[in-house]
Amino acid sequence: MKKTVLLSLMGVTMFVLIVALIADITDTDTVEAPTSAEVEVTVASTTATTTTDEVAVTETVLEPIPPSTGTRPTPVATTPVKPAVVSAPQTNSVVLPQLESGSVVTIPAVRLTKPGYIVIYRTNSQERTDLIGYSKFLPVGYYTNVSVQVSSGVVKKQVVTAVLHEDDGDEKFEFPSSDSYLKNGGRLVYDEDVVDVPLRDEAGLINDTVEEHLADAKSTYSGD
């Protein structure tokens, strides 16, 4: 009986010691938890923390960008620049219309960069070319509807050539001794038409022998 009681007391004592040891360990390791949780966020802008009873809420507040410390450039008013106008170089030119038989040749358009004349040549079916008329003296300029009286009328299928000549300064047409051909860069200035023949049918009647024809007319023309 005594032995049983002794064992019981020893068991109780061991239990008390274990409980005391556990309580001591618990007091040593326990860390108080904060009553609120705080969350810290690091950003490139200012961080504001608002704490509530339960959780601390972190809000990111963006700061305005401070104004530049430098001097702001003053706008400079610019004056619009008018583009340069480059005129095309003026050249000599002459235009013949669709001619009909008659004794007057009317030139619808002519431009001269030097004073001169419009001279009319006629080539017949035998390839003979004659100078048959010329305009009055024309100063430098652009002209329209210049009429030229011809010494003998032009008839169907004859080739009429209008050629520009340059005045030598006396305002008198004195070809062939003077007042030779007015040229553009060494080339004759002329236009041709076949009398009473539609333009579409002229190809076989006009050839590229204008200079030869003019040479023939020059050798036979004796002037007024």
C-alpha positions as CSV (number, residue, x, y, z in Angstrom):
1,M,0.0,0.0,0.0
2,K,2.8,2.4,0.9
3,K,4.6,1.5,-2.3
4,T,1.5,2.3,-4.4
5,V,1.1,5.7,-2.7
6,L,4.7,6.5,-3.2
7,L,4.5,5.7,-6.9
8,S,1.4,7.9,-7.3
9,L,3.2,10.8,-5.6
10,M,6.2,10.4,-7.9
11,G,3.9,10.4,-10.9
12,V,2.1,13.6,-9.8
13,T,5.5,15.3,-9.1
14,M,6.8,14.4,-12.6
15,F,3.6,15.7,-14.2
16,V,3.9,19.0,-12.3
17,L,7.6,19.3,-13.4
18,I,6.7,18.7,-17.0
19,V,3.9,21.2,-17.0
20,A,6.2,23.8,-15.4
21,L,8.9,23.1,-18.0
22,I,6.4,23.5,-20.8
23,A,5.1,26.8,-19.4
24,D,8.6,28.1,-19.0
25,I,9.5,27.2,-22.6
26,T,6.2,28.9,-23.8
27,D,7.0,32.1,-22.0
28,T,10.5,32.2,-23.5
29,D,9.7,31.7,-27.2
30,T,6.4,33.6,-27.5
31,V,6.6,36.9,-29.4
32,E,3.8,39.3,-29.4
33,A,2.2,39.7,-32.7
34,P,1.5,43.3,-33.7
35,T,-2.0,44.4,-33.3
36,S,-1.9,45.6,-36.9
37,A,0.0,44.6,-40.0
38,E,2.1,47.1,-41.8
39,V,3.1,46.8,-45.5
40,E,5.9,48.9,-46.7
41,V,6.2,49.5,-50.4
42,T,9.3,51.2,-51.9
43,V,8.6,53.2,-55.1
44,A,10.1,56.0,-56.9
45,S,7.4,58.3,-55.6
46,T,6.3,59.3,-52.0
47,T,4.7,56.5,-50.0
48,A,1.9,57.2,-47.5
49,T,0.8,54.6,-44.9
50,T,-2.6,54.6,-43.5
51,T,-3.1,52.3,-40.4
52,T,-6.5,50.9,-39.5
53,D,-7.4,48.8,-36.5
54,E,-6.8,45.6,-38.5
55,V,-4.3,46.2,-41.4
56,A,-2.0,49.1,-42.4
57,V,-2.8,50.0,-46.0
58,T,0.0,51.6,-48.0
59,E,-1.0,54.0,-50.7
60,T,1.3,55.4,-53.4
61,V,1.0,59.1,-53.9
62,L,2.5,60.4,-57.1
63,E,4.2,63.8,-56.8
64,P,3.9,66.3,-59.6
65,I,7.0,66.8,-61.7
66,P,8.7,70.0,-60.5
67,P,9.1,72.7,-63.2
68,S,12.4,73.0,-65.0
69,T,14.8,75.3,-63.4
70,G,16.2,76.3,-66.8
71,T,15.0,79.3,-68.8
72,R,12.2,78.4,-71.2
73,P,13.2,79.5,-74.7
74,T,11.3,82.3,-76.2
75,P,9.4,81.5,-79.4
76,V,10.9,83.3,-82.4
77,A,8.4,84.4,-85.1
78,T,9.7,83.4,-88.5
79,T,9.0,85.2,-91.7
80,P,7.6,82.9,-94.5
81,V,10.1,82.6,-97.3
82,K,8.6,82.9,-100.8
83,P,10.0,80.2,-103.0
84,A,12.2,81.5,-105.8
85,V,10.5,81.5,-109.2
86,V,12.7,80.3,-111.9
87,S,11.5,81.1,-115.4
88,A,12.2,78.8,-118.2
89,P,14.5,80.3,-120.7
90,Q,12.7,81.9,-123.6
91,T,13.4,80.4,-127.0
92,N,12.5,81.4,-130.5
93,S,9.4,79.7,-132.0
94,V,7.0,79.8,-134.9
95,V,3.8,77.9,-135.5
96,L,2.0,77.4,-138.8
97,P,-1.7,76.6,-139.0
98,Q,-3.4,74.1,-141.3
99,L,-3.1,76.1,-144.5
100,E,-5.5,76.5,-147.4
101,S,-4.9,77.7,-150.9
102,G,-4.5,81.5,-151.1
103,S,-2.2,84.5,-151.2
104,V,-1.9,85.2,-147.5
105,V,-0.3,83.1,-144.8
106,T,-1.3,83.9,-141.2
107,I,1.0,82.8,-138.4
108,P,-1.0,82.1,-135.2
109,A,2.0,82.4,-132.9
110,V,5.6,83.5,-133.0
111,R,8.2,84.4,-130.4
112,L,11.5,86.2,-131.1
113,T,14.3,86.7,-128.6
114,K,16.0,89.0,-131.2
115,P,14.4,91.4,-133.6
116,G,13.7,89.8,-137.0
117,Y,11.2,88.5,-139.5
118,I,8.9,85.6,-140.4
119,V,9.9,84.5,-143.9
120,I,7.7,82.2,-146.0
121,Y,9.1,79.6,-148.4
122,R,7.2,77.3,-150.8
123,T,8.4,74.0,-152.1
124,N,6.5,72.6,-155.2
125,S,6.1,69.1,-156.5
126,Q,9.4,69.3,-158.3
127,E,11.2,70.0,-155.0
128,R,11.9,73.6,-156.1
129,T,11.9,76.0,-153.1
130,D,11.3,79.7,-153.4
131,L,11.1,82.6,-150.9
132,I,7.7,84.1,-151.6
133,G,7.1,86.5,-148.7
134,Y,8.2,88.0,-145.4
135,S,6.6,89.8,-142.5
136,K,7.2,93.4,-141.4
137,F,10.1,94.0,-138.9
138,L,9.2,92.5,-135.6
139,P,10.9,93.6,-132.4
140,V,11.7,91.1,-129.6
141,G,8.4,89.7,-128.2
142,Y,5.6,87.3,-128.6
143,Y,3.0,87.8,-131.4
144,T,-0.2,86.2,-132.6
145,N,-2.0,86.2,-136.0
146,V,0.8,87.8,-138.0
147,S,-0.3,87.9,-141.6
148,V,2.3,87.6,-144.4
149,Q,1.4,88.6,-148.0
150,V,3.0,86.1,-150.5
151,S,4.1,87.1,-154.0
152,S,2.5,84.0,-155.6
153,G,-0.3,82.0,-154.1
154,V,0.1,78.6,-152.5
155,V,-1.9,75.7,-153.8
156,K,-2.8,72.2,-152.7
157,K,0.0,69.8,-151.8
158,Q,2.7,72.5,-151.9
159,V,4.9,72.5,-148.8
160,V,4.9,75.9,-147.0
161,T,7.7,76.6,-144.5
162,A,7.8,79.5,-142.1
163,V,11.4,80.4,-141.0
164,L,12.6,83.0,-138.6
165,H,15.3,85.4,-139.7
166,E,17.4,87.8,-137.6
167,D,17.5,91.5,-138.4
168,D,21.0,93.0,-138.8
169,G,20.0,96.3,-137.0
170,D,18.6,98.4,-139.8
171,E,15.0,97.1,-139.7
172,K,15.1,96.2,-143.4
173,F,14.9,92.7,-144.8
174,E,18.0,92.4,-147.0
175,F,18.4,88.7,-147.4
176,P,20.6,87.0,-148.7
177,S,23.2,89.7,-148.2
178,S,22.3,89.9,-144.5
179,D,19.4,89.1,-142.1
180,S,20.2,85.4,-142.0
181,Y,18.4,82.6,-140.1
182,L,17.6,83.1,-136.4
183,K,18.5,79.9,-134.6
184,N,18.1,78.1,-131.2
185,G,21.4,76.7,-130.2
186,G,22.6,76.4,-133.8
187,R,19.3,74.9,-135.1
188,L,16.9,76.6,-137.5
189,V,13.6,77.8,-136.1
190,Y,10.8,76.8,-138.5
191,D,7.4,75.1,-139.0
192,E,6.0,73.4,-142.1
193,D,2.5,72.5,-143.4
194,V,1.2,71.0,-146.6
195,V,-1.5,73.1,-148.2
196,D,-5.0,71.7,-148.2
197,V,-3.8,68.4,-146.8
198,P,-5.0,67.0,-143.4
199,L,-2.3,66.7,-140.8
200,R,-2.6,62.9,-140.7
201,D,-1.7,62.7,-144.4
202,E,1.3,65.0,-144.4
203,A,3.9,62.5,-143.3
204,G,4.8,61.3,-146.8
205,L,4.8,64.8,-148.2
206,I,7.2,66.5,-145.7
207,N,10.8,65.3,-145.5
208,D,13.8,66.4,-143.5
209,T,15.6,68.3,-146.2
210,V,14.6,71.8,-145.0
211,E,18.2,73.1,-145.0
212,E,18.7,71.9,-148.6
213,H,15.5,73.6,-149.7
214,L,16.5,76.8,-148.0
215,A,19.9,76.7,-149.7
216,D,18.2,76.4,-153.1
217,A,15.9,79.4,-152.3
218,K,18.9,81.4,-151.1
219,S,20.7,80.8,-154.4
220,T,17.7,81.9,-156.5
221,Y,16.3,84.8,-154.4
222,S,17.4,88.2,-155.6
223,G,15.5,90.3,-153.1
224,D,12.9,93.0,-153.8
